[in-house]
Amino acid sequence: MKKLGEHAIVIGGSMGGLLAARVLSEFHAIVTVLERDAFPLADTPRKGVPQGRHTHGLLARGSAIFEQLFPGYNHEVVTQSGGLVGDVANDVIWIGRNVRLANGASDLIGLLASRPVLEGHLRRRLLALPNVHAIEHCAVRGLVTDPARTRVTGVRICADGKPEEIIDADLVVDATGRGSCGAAWLAELGYEPPVDEKVETGIGYMTRTYRRRPTDLDGKQGIVVAGSAPNWRNGVMLAQENESWIVSTGGYLGDDAPDNDEGFLAYLATLPTMEIHDVVARAEPLSDYRRYRHVASLRRRYERLARFPERYLAFGDAICSFNPVYGQGMTVAAEEALALHRCLRAGTADLARRFFGAVERIVDIPWHIAVGNDLRHPQVKGERPPMLRFINWYLGKLHLAATRDSDLATAFLKVVNLMMPPSSLLGPAIVRRVWRGNRRPVRFSPARATEEARPDGASS
């Protein structure tokens, strides 16, 4: 591959930054990852990843792209750290709109492991490349430009308490996540910052890990419960390394799960299935309770800026931070990495405009999936145009039909896993299946035994 420059800098060493650095390594003689945190020696949570102790998993599309960029990655996570690969449509139970989708064999292969394991393997593979290295305990103070402030030429850093210094670069990529200082850095240089779009969800969830038994969930690898009326509570339980489950549950706008055994179980009992509750009730806890709060989905509209300095890009969550219950972040960052590769193959001319245009198209789909579903909640603020109301009505009908139709369930999960666009669900063949499935709809309701198992006072 033709080199486009001597040195590229990636600010941020989390998943997005690691993926960006992998692509840049093909086009630059040296790539430096600047990380304000310290990388752990073992695959353990670190301070710089506040969500690192909570539920993670790679969607099918993300798993495929990770494998493309780092051949053998999935196998390493499984064989070296005990992660699990599985059929997303057959090995996981999906409950949405208060109904359970039919399981069926598919080609949707996802990867389950804890965030420290997923990131640790990616980081080791990246830093094994001969032209990539990292500087830890490194805080970036701002951008350096040419005298005309039209082109970024490096960054100002403070590392390990030393005096501020400048590192020169041919390209700088900001992968510092939701808390990116990119808007402030642009303002310092006389550029307009990007317009922010926010959808406030007030999502909060409580997480705990438990010992996993082979008989749990009849051998399935997990269960995902998407919030719906009347209480809009979410729940997820996924298999992890070391024969463990990670369980997260929570709700919108301050409807938090308690951090004690009795309260946590009572909260789980209000989900439209008792399956997570029943596993947790008899499982051995492996961790304390941990809380996480995500105030709003945030999208920064870099693609709409009329002026932008050359040789500088934002990436990953620095562009768009999604409601984490949908598990889209890592996969979207992987898609952006492929887009960056395509853009760099065409050279550096007009790079920012081309890249941000490509990212806009990538982000549009998961953004509309997440925000569209969040806006079903009557207290989440946002515009609800007629088309959105129609789509949400139609998806409700699709879910009812998919309780008996595994092919229809798989078609929906291909969209969820970012393998197919949402428009694929409006094709004539899918619409016919939805129509046929709603001629004899089966509405989900917990079995009598499940109702009797609910703790006193628990309600749906």
Residue pairs with C-beta under 8 A, 6 or more apart in sequence:
1 26
1 27
1 345
2 27
3 27
3 28
3 29
4 27
4 28
4 170
4 171
4 344
4 347
4 348
5 27
5 28
5 29
5 169
5 170
5 171
5 348
6 28
6 29
6 30
6 170
7 28
7 29
7 30
7 31
7 32
7 168
7 169
7 170
8 21
8 24
8 27
8 28
8 30
8 31
8 32
8 169
8 170
8 171
8 172
8 173
9 31
9 32
9 33
9 34
9 154
9 155
9 167
9 169
9 171
9 172
9 173
10 17
10 20
10 21
10 24
10 31
10 32
10 33
10 34
10 173
10 175
10 315
11 17
11 34
11 140
11 155
11 172
11 173
11 174
11 175
11 176
12 33
12 34
12 35
12 174
12 175
12 176
12 177
12 316
12 318
13 33
13 34
13 35
13 37
13 39
13 48
13 123
13 134
13 136
14 48
14 49
14 119
14 175
14 177
14 316
15 118
15 119
15 122
15 316
15 329
15 330
15 333
16 175
16 177
16 315
16 316
16 317
16 318
16 333
16 336
17 33
17 35
17 173
17 175
17 176
17 315
17 316
18 33
18 119
18 122
18 123
18 126
19 69
19 122
19 316
19 333
19 334
19 336
19 337
20 173
20 175
20 315
20 316
20 333
20 336
20 337
20 340
21 31
21 33
21 126
21 132
22 69
22 70
22 126
22 129
22 132
22 337
23 69
23 337
23 338
23 340
23 341
23 344
24 31
24 171
24 173
24 340
24 344
25 31
25 126
25 129
25 131
25 132
26 341
26 344
27 344
28 131
28 170
28 171
29 131
30 131
30 132
30 133
31 129
31 131
31 132
31 133
32 132
32 133
32 134
32 135
32 167
32 169
33 126
33 132
33 133
33 134
33 135
34 134
34 135
34 138
34 140
34 155
34 157
34 167
35 48
35 134
35 135
35 136
35 137
35 138
36 48
36 137
36 138
36 139
36 140
37 46
37 47
37 48
37 49
37 136
37 137
38 46
38 136
38 137
39 46
39 123
39 134
39 136
40 46
40 116
40 120
42 120
43 81
43 114
43 116
43 117
43 119
43 120
43 121
44 116
45 52
45 53
45 115
45 116
46 52
46 116
49 115
49 119
50 292
51 115
51 292
51 324
52 115
52 116
52 119
53 115
53 207
53 287
53 290
53 292
54 115
54 205
54 207
54 246
54 248
54 290
54 292
54 324
55 207
55 236
55 238
55 246
55 247
55 248
55 327
56 113
56 114
56 115
56 118
56 327
56 330
57 110
57 111
57 112
57 113
57 222
57 238
57 327
58 66
58 110
58 111
58 112
58 118
58 330
58 331
59 88
59 110
59 327
59 328
59 330
59 331
59 416
59 417
59 418
60 88
60 108
60 109
60 110
60 414
60 417
60 418
60 419
61 331
61 334
61 335
61 417
61 418
61 419
62 111
62 330
62 331
62 334
62 418
63 74
63 85
63 109
63 110
63 111
64 109
65 331
65 334
65 335
65 337
65 338
66 73
66 74
66 111
66 122
66 334
67 73
67 74
68 338
69 334
69 337
70 122
70 125
70 126
73 121
73 122
73 125
74 83
74 85
74 111
76 121
76 125
77 83
77 111
77 113
77 117
77 118
77 121
78 84
78 85
78 111
80 121
81 113
81 117
81 120
81 121
81 241
82 113
82 241
82 242
82 243
83 111
83 112
83 113
83 117
83 118
83 240
83 241
84 111
84 112
84 113
84 221
84 239
84 240
84 241
85 109
85 110
85 111
85 112
86 92
86 109
86 110
86 112
86 221
87 105
87 106
87 108
87 109
88 106
88 108
88 109
88 110
88 413
88 417
89 103
89 104
89 105
89 106
89 108
89 406
89 409
89 410
89 413
90 103
90 104
90 105
90 106
91 103
91 220
91 221
91 222
92 110
92 220
92 221
92 222
92 223
92 224
92 238
93 100
93 103
93 217
93 220
93 222
93 223
93 224
93 273
93 275
94 100
94 101
94 223
94 224
94 226
94 409
94 413
95 101
95 223
95 224
95 225
95 226
95 271
95 272
95 273
95 444
96 225
96 226
96 228
96 399
97 226
97 228
97 395
97 396
97 399
97 400
98 228
98 229
98 272
98 443
98 444
99 399
99 400
99 402
99 403
99 442
99 443
99 444
100 273
100 403
100 444
101 399
101 402
101 403
101 406
101 409
101 412
101 413
102 402
102 403
102 404
102 405
102 406
102 408
102 409
103 406
103 409
104 406
104 407
104 409
104 410
106 410
106 413
106 414
108 410
108 413
108 414
108 417
108 419
110 417
111 118
112 221
112 222
112 238
112 239
112 240
113 240
113 241
114 240
114 241
114 246
117 241
118 330
126 132
127 133
127 134
135 157
135 159
137 159
137 160
138 157
138 158
138 159
138 160
139 157
139 158
139 159
140 155
140 156
140 157
140 176
140 181
141 155
141 156
141 157
141 158
141 164
142 155
142 156
142 181
142 185
142 188
143 152
143 154
143 155
143 156
143 172
143 185
143 188
143 189
143 309
143 312
144 152
144 153
144 154
144 155
144 156
144 166
144 168
145 151
145 152
145 153
145 189
145 309
146 153
149 189
149 190
149 309
150 309
150 310
151 309
151 310
151 311
152 169
152 171
152 172
152 309
152 310
152 311
152 312
153 168
153 169
153 311
154 166
154 167
154 168
154 169
154 172
155 166
155 167
155 169
155 172
156 164
156 165
156 166
157 164
157 165
157 166
157 167
158 164
158 165
159 165
169 311
170 311
171 311
171 312
171 313
171 348
171 351
172 311
172 312
172 313
173 312
173 313
173 314
173 315
174 180
174 182
174 185
174 312
174 313
174 314
174 315
174 318
175 314
175 315
175 316
175 317
175 318
176 182
176 318
177 316
177 317
177 318
177 321
178 298
178 317
178 318
178 321
180 300
180 314
180 317
180 318
182 193
182 300
182 314
182 318
183 193
183 194
183 300
184 193
186 192
186 193
186 194
186 308
186 309
187 193
189 309
191 305
191 307
191 308
191 309
192 305
192 306
192 307
194 300
194 301
194 302
194 304
194 305
195 300
195 301
195 304
196 298
196 299
196 300
196 301
197 298
197 299
197 300
197 301
198 296
198 297
198 298
198 299
199 296
199 297
199 323
199 371
199 374
199 375
199 380
199 381
199 382
200 295
200 296
200 380
200 381
201 252
201 253
201 294
201 295
201 296
201 297
201 323
201 374
201 377
201 380
202 252
202 253
202 254
202 293
202 295
202 296
203 250
203 251
203 252
203 293
203 294
203 295
203 323
203 324
203 325
204 250
204 251
204 254
204 255
204 256
204 257
204 291
204 292
204 293
204 294
205 234
205 248
205 249
205 250
205 251
205 256
205 257
205 291
205 292
205 325
206 248
206 249
206 250
206 256
206 257
206 258
206 259
206 264
206 267
206 289
206 290
206 291
207 246
207 247
207 248
207 289
207 290
207 291
207 292
208 246
208 247
208 264
208 280
208 285
208 286
208 287
208 288
208 289
208 290
209 240
209 244
209 245
209 246
209 247
209 285
209 286
209 287
210 244
210 245
210 247
210 279
210 280
210 283
210 284
210 285
210 286
211 243
211 244
211 245
211 283
211 284
211 285
211 286
212 239
212 240
212 243
212 244
212 245
212 283
213 283
216 245
216 279
216 283
217 223
217 237
217 275
217 279
221 238
221 239
222 236
222 237
222 238
222 239
223 235
223 236
223 237
223 273
223 275
223 276
224 235
224 236
224 238
225 233
225 234
225 235
225 236
225 271
225 272
225 273
225 276
226 234
226 325
226 373
227 233
227 234
227 251
227 252
227 325
227 377
228 272
228 376
229 376
230 460
231 251
231 255
231 270
231 460
232 251
232 252
232 255
232 377
233 249
233 250
233 251
233 255
233 267
233 270
233 271
234 248
234 249
234 250
234 251
234 325
235 247
235 248
235 249
235 268
235 271
235 276
236 247
236 248
236 249
236 325
237 245
237 246
237 247
237 248
237 275
237 276
237 279
237 280
238 245
238 246
239 245
240 246
244 286
245 279
245 283
247 276
247 280
248 292
249 257
249 264
249 267
249 268
249 271
249 276
250 256
250 257
251 257
252 374
252 377
252 379
252 380
253 377
253 379
253 380
256 291
257 263
257 264
257 267
257 268
258 264
258 266
258 267
259 289
259 291
260 289
262 455
264 280
264 289
265 277
265 280
265 281
265 455
266 455
266 457
266 458
268 274
268 276
268 277
268 280
269 277
269 453
269 454
269 455
269 458
270 458
270 459
270 460
271 277
272 444
272 446
272 460
273 446
273 450
274 446
274 450
274 453
274 454
277 453
278 453
292 324
294 323
294 324
297 320
297 321
297 322
297 323
297 367
297 370
297 371
297 374
298 320
298 321
299 319
299 320
299 321
299 363
299 367
300 314
300 318
300 319
300 320
302 308
302 314
302 319
302 352
302 356
302 359
303 353
303 356
303 357
303 359
303 360
305 356
308 352
308 353
308 356
309 352
310 348
310 351
310 352
311 348
311 351
312 352
313 340
313 351
313 352
313 355
313 356
314 356
315 333
315 336
315 340
316 329
316 332
316 333
316 336
317 329
317 333
319 336
319 356
319 359
319 363
320 332
320 363
320 367
321 329
322 328
322 329
322 332
322 366
322 367
322 370
323 370
323 371
323 374
326 366
326 369
326 370
326 373
326 416
328 366
328 369
328 370
328 418
331 366
331 417
331 418
332 362
332 363
332 366
332 418
335 362
335 418
336 358
336 359
336 362
339 355
339 358
339 359
339 362
340 355
342 358
343 351
343 354
343 355
343 358
344 351
346 354
365 418
365 421
365 422
366 418
368 422
369 415
369 416
369 422
371 382
372 388
372 391
372 392
373 392
374 380
374 382
375 382
375 384
375 388
375 392
376 392
391 422
394 425
394 426
394 434
395 412
395 425
397 434
397 437
397 438
398 408
398 412
398 425
398 430
398 434
398 437
399 412
400 437
400 438
400 441
400 442
400 443
401 408
401 433
401 434
401 435
401 436
401 437
401 438
401 441
402 408
402 409
402 412
402 437
403 437
403 442
403 444
404 437
404 442
405 433
405 437
407 433
408 430
408 433
408 434
408 437
411 420
411 424
411 425
411 430
412 425
414 420
414 424
415 421
415 422
415 424
415 425
424 430
